[in-house]
Amino acid sequence: PRKYTLGGITVSGAKALDPNTLIGLSGLRIGDPINIPGEEIGKAIRKIWNQGILADVSVSIARTEGDKIFLDFNVRERPRLSKFNFTGISKGQGEDLEKKIKLIRGKVVTDALLSNTRSQVRKFYTNKGFLDTKVVIRQVADSMLSNSVALKIDVDKGKKVRIHDISFTGDKAFKDSKLKKQFKKTKERKPYKFLTPGKFQRSEYEDDKKKLVDFYNNEGYRDAAIVSDTLVRDKKGLALSLKVDAGPKYYFRNITWTGNYLYDSKTLSSVLGIKSGTPYSKETLDKRLSYNPTGQDVTSLYMNDGYLFFSIDPVETKVQGDSIDIEMRISEGVQARVKDINITGNTKTSDHVLRRTLRTLPGDKFNRELLIRSQREIATLGYFDPEKIGINPVPNQNDG
């Protein structure tokens, strides 16, 4: 090989692409040493090619001047997208797909763009139960725009595949009928179940698998897992088989409290209402600590008495056999009082009409239950969508 110094680079064949950008992508720099033949040019071509924006690229020697060499990159650009349309599906589905795949006019039509488009269309219909969807994309030259193409996306959905059987194997601890009930959207279609569509939607199936694991966890099987699942196509449609490992069943044993000064441990245990020997359930634990709709939980006990900054952290301190010990680590904080009440977003009535319904006033101790009641009272006035009424305490630990 002969050693040269790179004296310059030119680009021929570029139309929409900036030559300087292409030169930058090559990784070559003026003044670099370069061997002919050598690996430097091959690396430069690969770097440009890997961007996926060119249909072809080659390098030739433009000229040499002593020990200086001048190279020319000859490129053929991939076409750009001018427009696209769907065939084989309804106009409404085409509009839905357009939002999903987000094809941008003027974008370079790369292999990755075509592959992603096919994948997104198939995914769209798979989630609707069409597991055999075929997608063919044709590129048609656009006579109105230079180096541009229109994409003709032909979709053949095929027939909707329905679930005819769901079964469970492994160490499952419950009957299949019980486990099937945990699937809220993924159901079998039986001849006598006319109202059960039995459609398969991947996203709903994944959600239902999570619900199944949650069910096990809330029955004490906190280590439960779906080891594997198989989807089998046959003449009847689709059969789902899930292998489950329930694992051991756990129970609450000793529950202790630390950091509590306002209420003694006996009172807190009474509010918690979880006795030794109760099957372990994180959902039950969370609900009794913080999220009980009835307000009968430990957090409400504190927050209804002004302790807005209260927090509790349940920590598993020991797992022995099938028993779990939990330590409730409490930070009570200081009592808070209502400093001011601001109303925003009210365009329906006077603020004083809303203030008349409030169960708590400036100067009162913070009380979560009264705040919730105030929210309900405002909703009963009928001026606002109940789901859009929000009460947001803005805490300040410095002044309570």
VEXDREN-2710 file (C-alpha; in Angstrom, 1 decimal):
% VEXDREN-2710
k/r/px/py/pz
1/PRO/0.0/0.0/0.0
2/ARG/1.1/3.6/-0.6
3/LYS/0.7/6.1/2.1
4/TYR/-0.9/9.5/1.3
5/THR/-2.1/12.5/3.1
6/LEU/-5.8/13.3/2.6
7/GLY/-5.9/16.6/0.7
8/GLY/-9.7/16.9/0.1
9/ILE/-13.0/15.2/-0.3
10/THR/-15.8/16.0/-2.7
11/VAL/-19.3/14.4/-2.9
12/SER/-21.1/13.8/-6.2
13/GLY/-24.7/12.6/-6.7
14/ALA/-26.1/14.3/-3.6
15/LYS/-29.3/16.2/-4.1
16/ALA/-31.1/16.8/-0.9
17/LEU/-28.3/15.8/1.5
18/ASP/-25.7/18.3/2.6
19/PRO/-22.2/17.2/1.2
20/ASN/-20.5/18.5/4.3
21/THR/-22.8/16.3/6.5
22/LEU/-21.9/13.2/4.5
23/ILE/-18.2/14.0/4.8
24/GLY/-18.6/14.4/8.5
25/LEU/-20.3/11.1/8.8
26/SER/-17.4/9.4/7.0
27/GLY/-15.1/10.1/9.9
28/LEU/-12.3/11.2/7.5
29/ARG/-10.5/14.5/8.1
30/ILE/-8.3/16.7/5.8
31/GLY/-4.7/16.0/6.7
32/ASP/-5.4/12.4/7.9
33/PRO/-2.8/9.8/6.7
34/ILE/-4.4/7.3/4.4
35/ASN/-3.2/4.1/2.8
36/ILE/-4.2/3.0/-0.7
37/PRO/-5.3/0.3/-0.7
38/GLY/-6.2/0.3/3.0
39/GLU/-8.9/0.0/5.6
40/GLU/-9.6/3.7/6.1
41/ILE/-11.8/4.0/3.0
42/GLY/-13.7/0.8/3.8
43/LYS/-14.4/2.2/7.3
44/ALA/-15.6/5.5/5.9
45/ILE/-18.0/3.8/3.5
46/ARG/-19.5/1.6/6.3
47/LYS/-20.0/4.6/8.6
48/ILE/-22.0/6.4/5.9
49/TRP/-23.9/3.3/4.9
50/ASN/-24.9/2.5/8.4
51/GLN/-26.9/5.7/8.6
52/GLY/-29.4/4.1/6.3
53/ILE/-30.0/7.2/4.2
54/LEU/-28.3/6.1/1.0
55/ALA/-29.2/3.6/-1.6
56/ASP/-25.5/3.3/-2.8
57/VAL/-22.2/4.8/-2.0
58/SER/-18.7/4.3/-3.5
59/VAL/-15.4/6.1/-3.3
60/SER/-13.0/7.0/-6.2
61/ILE/-9.7/8.8/-6.4
62/ALA/-10.4/12.2/-7.9
63/ARG/-6.7/13.1/-8.3
64/THR/-3.3/13.0/-6.5
65/GLU/-0.8/15.8/-6.1
66/GLY/2.5/14.4/-4.9
67/ASP/1.8/12.6/-1.6
68/LYS/-1.7/14.2/-1.3
69/ILE/-4.8/12.3/-2.4
70/PHE/-8.2/13.7/-3.2
71/LEU/-11.3/11.5/-2.9
72/ASP/-14.8/11.7/-4.3
73/PHE/-17.8/10.0/-2.7
74/ASN/-20.3/9.0/-5.3
75/VAL/-23.7/8.6/-3.6
76/ARG/-27.2/7.7/-4.6
77/GLU/-29.8/9.0/-2.2
78/ARG/-32.7/7.0/-1.0
79/PRO/-36.0/8.6/-2.0
80/ARG/-38.0/10.7/0.4
81/LEU/-41.6/10.2/1.4
82/SER/-44.1/12.4/-0.4
83/LYS/-47.4/10.7/0.6
84/PHE/-48.9/7.4/1.7
85/ASN/-52.2/5.6/1.7
86/PHE/-53.7/2.4/3.0
87/THR/-55.7/-0.1/1.1
88/GLY/-57.7/-3.1/2.3
89/ILE/-59.0/-1.4/5.4
90/SER/-61.6/1.1/6.3
91/LYS/-61.0/4.9/6.2
92/GLY/-61.4/5.1/10.0
93/GLN/-58.8/2.4/10.6
94/GLY/-56.5/4.1/8.2
95/GLU/-56.8/7.3/10.2
96/ASP/-56.1/5.4/13.5
97/LEU/-53.1/3.8/11.9
98/GLU/-51.8/7.1/10.6
99/LYS/-51.7/8.4/14.2
100/LYS/-49.9/5.2/15.4
101/ILE/-47.1/4.9/12.8
102/LYS/-46.4/8.6/12.5
103/LEU/-45.0/8.7/8.9
104/ILE/-43.6/12.1/8.2
105/ARG/-43.7/13.5/4.7
106/GLY/-40.2/14.5/3.5
107/LYS/-38.5/11.8/5.6
108/VAL/-35.9/9.5/3.9
109/VAL/-37.5/6.1/3.1
110/THR/-35.1/3.7/4.8
111/ASP/-35.3/0.0/5.3
112/ALA/-35.9/0.7/9.0
113/LEU/-38.8/3.0/8.2
114/LEU/-40.4/0.3/6.1
115/SER/-39.8/-2.4/8.6
116/ASN/-41.2/-0.2/11.5
117/THR/-44.3/0.6/9.5
118/ARG/-45.0/-3.1/8.8
119/SER/-44.4/-3.9/12.4
120/GLN/-46.7/-1.1/13.7
121/VAL/-49.5/-2.1/11.4
122/ARG/-49.3/-5.8/12.4
123/LYS/-49.1/-4.8/16.1
124/PHE/-52.2/-2.6/15.7
125/TYR/-54.2/-5.5/14.3
126/THR/-52.7/-8.1/16.6
127/ASN/-54.1/-6.1/19.5
128/LYS/-57.5/-6.3/17.9
129/GLY/-57.3/-10.1/17.6
130/PHE/-56.1/-10.4/13.9
131/LEU/-53.0/-12.5/14.4
132/ASP/-52.5/-13.3/10.7
133/THR/-52.3/-9.8/9.4
134/LYS/-50.2/-9.4/6.2
135/VAL/-48.7/-6.0/5.2
136/VAL/-47.2/-5.3/1.8
137/ILE/-45.6/-1.9/1.1
138/ARG/-45.0/-0.7/-2.5
139/GLN/-42.9/2.3/-3.4
140/VAL/-44.3/4.3/-6.3
141/ALA/-42.2/7.1/-7.8
142/ASP/-43.9/10.5/-7.4
143/SER/-43.8/12.2/-10.8
144/MET/-44.4/15.6/-9.1
145/LEU/-41.4/15.6/-6.8
146/SER/-37.8/14.7/-7.6
147/ASN/-36.4/11.6/-5.9
148/SER/-39.7/11.1/-3.9
149/VAL/-42.0/8.1/-3.6
150/ALA/-45.5/7.4/-2.4
151/LEU/-46.0/4.4/-0.2
152/LYS/-48.9/2.1/-1.0
153/ILE/-49.6/0.1/2.2
154/ASP/-51.8/-2.8/1.5
155/VAL/-53.2/-4.5/4.6
156/ASP/-54.8/-8.0/4.7
157/LYS/-56.2/-8.4/8.2
158/GLY/-57.2/-12.0/7.8
159/LYS/-59.7/-13.5/10.1
160/LYS/-60.0/-12.6/13.8
161/VAL/-58.6/-15.4/15.9
162/ARG/-60.6/-16.2/19.0
163/ILE/-59.6/-18.0/22.2
164/HIS/-61.2/-21.4/22.6
165/ASP/-59.2/-22.7/25.6
166/ILE/-57.2/-21.3/28.6
167/SER/-55.4/-23.8/30.8
168/PHE/-53.0/-23.6/33.7
169/THR/-50.2/-26.0/34.6
170/GLY/-47.5/-26.2/37.3
171/ASP/-47.8/-25.7/41.1
172/LYS/-50.9/-23.5/40.8
173/ALA/-52.6/-24.0/44.2
174/PHE/-56.0/-23.1/42.8
175/LYS/-58.4/-24.7/40.3
176/ASP/-58.4/-23.4/36.7
177/SER/-61.9/-22.0/37.1
178/LYS/-60.7/-19.7/39.9
179/LEU/-57.6/-18.6/37.9
180/LYS/-59.6/-17.9/34.8
181/LYS/-61.8/-15.5/36.7
182/GLN/-58.8/-13.3/37.4
183/PHE/-58.6/-12.7/33.6
184/LYS/-60.8/-9.7/33.2
185/LYS/-60.5/-9.2/29.5
186/THR/-59.0/-12.4/28.1
187/LYS/-61.8/-14.9/28.0
188/GLU/-62.6/-18.2/26.3
189/ARG/-65.3/-18.3/23.7
190/LYS/-67.5/-21.4/24.2
191/PRO/-70.4/-22.4/22.0
192/TYR/-72.8/-21.6/24.8
193/LYS/-71.2/-18.3/25.7
194/PHE/-72.7/-16.1/23.0
195/LEU/-71.9/-12.8/24.7
196/THR/-68.2/-13.7/25.3
197/PRO/-66.2/-12.5/22.3
198/GLY/-63.1/-14.6/23.1
199/LYS/-60.9/-12.1/21.2
200/PHE/-57.2/-12.0/21.9
201/GLN/-55.6/-8.7/22.4
202/ARG/-51.9/-8.8/23.4
203/SER/-52.0/-5.7/25.6
204/GLU/-55.1/-6.9/27.5
205/TYR/-53.5/-10.4/27.9
206/GLU/-50.4/-8.9/29.4
207/ASP/-52.5/-6.8/31.8
208/ASP/-54.5/-9.9/32.8
209/LYS/-51.3/-11.8/33.5
210/LYS/-50.3/-9.1/36.0
211/LYS/-53.8/-9.4/37.6
212/LEU/-53.2/-13.1/38.0
213/VAL/-49.9/-12.6/39.8
214/ASP/-51.6/-9.9/41.9
215/PHE/-54.3/-12.4/42.9
216/TYR/-51.7/-14.9/44.0
217/ASN/-49.8/-12.2/46.0
218/ASN/-53.0/-11.1/47.8
219/GLU/-53.8/-14.7/48.7
220/GLY/-50.4/-15.0/50.5
221/TYR/-48.3/-16.3/47.6
222/ARG/-46.0/-13.4/47.4
223/ASP/-43.4/-15.3/45.4
224/ALA/-45.9/-16.5/42.7
225/ALA/-44.8/-16.2/39.1
226/ILE/-45.9/-17.1/35.6
227/VAL/-43.0/-19.3/34.6
228/SER/-44.0/-19.5/30.9
229/ASP/-47.0/-19.1/28.7
230/THR/-47.7/-20.6/25.3
231/LEU/-50.0/-19.5/22.5
232/VAL/-51.0/-22.4/20.2
233/ARG/-52.8/-21.9/17.0
234/ASP/-55.1/-24.7/15.8
235/LYS/-58.2/-25.3/13.8
236/LYS/-60.4/-24.0/16.6
237/GLY/-58.5/-20.8/17.0
238/LEU/-56.1/-20.0/19.9
239/ALA/-55.3/-22.0/23.0
240/LEU/-53.5/-20.3/25.9
241/SER/-51.5/-22.4/28.3
242/LEU/-49.8/-20.8/31.3
243/LYS/-47.3/-22.5/33.6
244/VAL/-47.6/-21.1/37.2
245/ASP/-45.4/-21.5/40.2
246/ALA/-47.4/-20.4/43.2
247/GLY/-44.5/-21.0/45.6
248/PRO/-45.2/-21.2/49.4
249/LYS/-48.0/-19.4/51.1
250/TYR/-46.9/-16.8/53.6
251/TYR/-48.6/-15.4/56.7
252/PHE/-48.3/-12.3/58.8
253/ARG/-46.6/-13.1/62.2
254/ASN/-45.3/-10.3/64.4
255/ILE/-46.2/-6.7/63.6
256/THR/-44.3/-4.1/65.7
257/TRP/-44.3/-0.3/65.7
258/THR/-41.5/2.3/66.1
259/GLY/-41.6/6.1/66.1
260/ASN/-45.1/6.3/67.4
261/TYR/-45.7/8.7/70.3
262/LEU/-49.2/10.0/69.8
263/TYR/-50.9/6.6/69.7
264/ASP/-49.6/3.5/71.4
265/SER/-48.9/0.3/69.5
266/LYS/-52.0/-1.5/70.7
267/THR/-54.2/1.3/69.3
268/LEU/-52.4/1.2/66.0
269/SER/-52.6/-2.6/65.7
270/SER/-56.3/-2.3/66.4
271/VAL/-56.8/0.2/63.5
272/LEU/-54.6/-2.0/61.3
273/GLY/-56.7/-5.0/61.9
274/ILE/-54.2/-7.6/60.7
275/LYS/-53.8/-10.5/63.1
276/SER/-50.9/-13.0/63.4
277/GLY/-51.7/-15.9/61.1
278/THR/-53.5/-13.8/58.5
279/PRO/-52.4/-14.7/54.9
280/TYR/-49.9/-12.2/53.7
281/SER/-51.3/-9.6/51.3
282/LYS/-49.5/-6.5/50.2
283/GLU/-52.9/-5.1/49.0
284/THR/-54.5/-5.6/52.4
285/LEU/-51.4/-4.1/54.1
286/ASP/-51.5/-1.0/51.9
287/LYS/-55.2/-0.5/52.3
288/ARG/-55.0/-0.7/56.1
289/LEU/-52.1/1.7/56.2
290/SER/-53.1/4.3/53.7
291/TYR/-55.7/3.6/51.1
292/ASN/-58.9/2.4/52.7
293/PRO/-61.9/4.1/51.0
294/THR/-63.8/4.0/54.3
295/GLY/-61.0/6.1/56.0
296/GLN/-60.4/3.3/58.5
297/ASP/-56.6/3.2/58.1
298/VAL/-53.6/4.3/60.1
299/THR/-52.7/7.3/57.9
300/SER/-56.3/8.6/58.2
301/LEU/-56.0/8.3/62.0
302/TYR/-53.1/10.7/62.0
303/MET/-54.1/13.0/59.1
304/ASN/-57.6/13.6/60.5
305/ASP/-55.8/15.0/63.6
306/GLY/-53.6/17.5/61.7
307/TYR/-50.6/15.3/61.1
308/LEU/-50.3/16.2/57.4
309/PHE/-46.6/15.2/57.3
310/PHE/-47.2/11.8/58.7
311/SER/-45.4/8.9/56.9
312/ILE/-45.1/5.2/57.5
313/ASP/-42.8/2.6/56.1
314/PRO/-43.6/-1.1/56.6
315/VAL/-40.3/-3.1/56.6
316/GLU/-40.0/-6.8/56.5
317/THR/-37.6/-7.6/59.3
318/LYS/-37.7/-11.4/59.2
319/VAL/-39.0/-14.2/57.0
320/GLN/-38.9/-17.5/58.8
321/GLY/-40.5/-20.5/57.1
322/ASP/-43.9/-19.3/56.0
323/SER/-44.1/-16.4/58.4
324/ILE/-43.2/-12.7/57.9
325/ASP/-42.4/-10.2/60.7
326/ILE/-43.0/-6.5/59.8
327/GLU/-41.8/-3.4/61.6
328/MET/-43.9/-0.3/61.0
329/ARG/-41.5/2.7/61.0
330/ILE/-43.4/5.9/61.7
331/SER/-42.5/9.5/61.3
332/GLU/-45.4/11.5/62.9
333/GLY/-44.2/15.0/62.0
334/VAL/-45.8/18.1/63.4
335/GLN/-49.5/19.1/63.4
336/ALA/-50.5/21.4/60.5
337/ARG/-53.2/24.0/60.3
338/VAL/-55.1/25.4/57.4
339/LYS/-53.5/28.8/56.5
340/ASP/-55.5/29.8/53.5
341/ILE/-57.9/28.3/51.0
342/ASN/-57.6/29.3/47.3
343/ILE/-60.1/28.4/44.7
344/THR/-59.0/28.3/41.0
345/GLY/-60.7/27.3/37.8
346/ASN/-64.2/28.3/38.9
347/THR/-66.1/29.9/36.1
348/LYS/-69.6/28.6/37.0
349/THR/-70.6/30.4/40.2
350/SER/-69.3/32.8/42.9
351/ASP/-66.5/31.6/45.1
352/HIS/-68.5/32.3/48.2
353/VAL/-71.1/29.7/47.1
354/LEU/-68.3/27.1/47.1
355/ARG/-66.8/28.3/50.4
356/ARG/-70.2/27.8/52.1
357/THR/-69.9/24.0/51.4
358/LEU/-66.4/23.7/52.9
359/ARG/-66.1/21.6/56.1
360/THR/-62.7/23.1/57.0
361/LEU/-61.7/26.8/57.4
362/PRO/-58.4/28.8/57.8
363/GLY/-57.1/28.3/61.3
364/ASP/-58.5/24.7/61.6
365/LYS/-56.3/21.7/62.1
366/PHE/-55.7/19.9/58.9
367/ASN/-58.2/17.1/58.5
368/ARG/-58.1/14.8/55.5
369/GLU/-61.6/13.4/56.1
370/LEU/-63.1/16.9/56.2
371/LEU/-61.3/17.8/53.0
372/ILE/-62.8/14.8/51.2
373/ARG/-66.2/15.7/52.5
374/SER/-65.8/19.2/51.2
375/GLN/-64.9/17.9/47.8
376/ARG/-68.1/15.7/47.8
377/GLU/-70.2/18.7/48.9
378/ILE/-68.8/20.8/46.0
379/ALA/-69.6/17.9/43.6
380/THR/-73.2/17.8/44.8
381/LEU/-73.8/21.4/43.7
382/GLY/-73.8/20.1/40.1
383/TYR/-71.6/22.9/38.6
384/PHE/-68.5/20.8/37.9
385/ASP/-67.5/17.4/36.7
386/PRO/-66.8/15.4/39.9
387/GLU/-63.7/13.8/38.3
388/LYS/-62.2/17.3/37.7
389/ILE/-62.6/18.6/41.2
390/GLY/-59.2/18.5/42.9
391/ILE/-58.1/19.5/46.4
392/ASN/-54.4/19.9/46.7
393/PRO/-52.9/20.7/50.1
394/VAL/-49.6/22.7/49.7
395/PRO/-47.7/21.7/52.8
396/ASN/-45.1/23.9/54.5
397/GLN/-43.3/22.1/57.3
398/ASN/-41.5/25.2/58.5
399/ASP/-44.7/27.0/59.7
400/GLY/-47.1/23.9/59.9
END
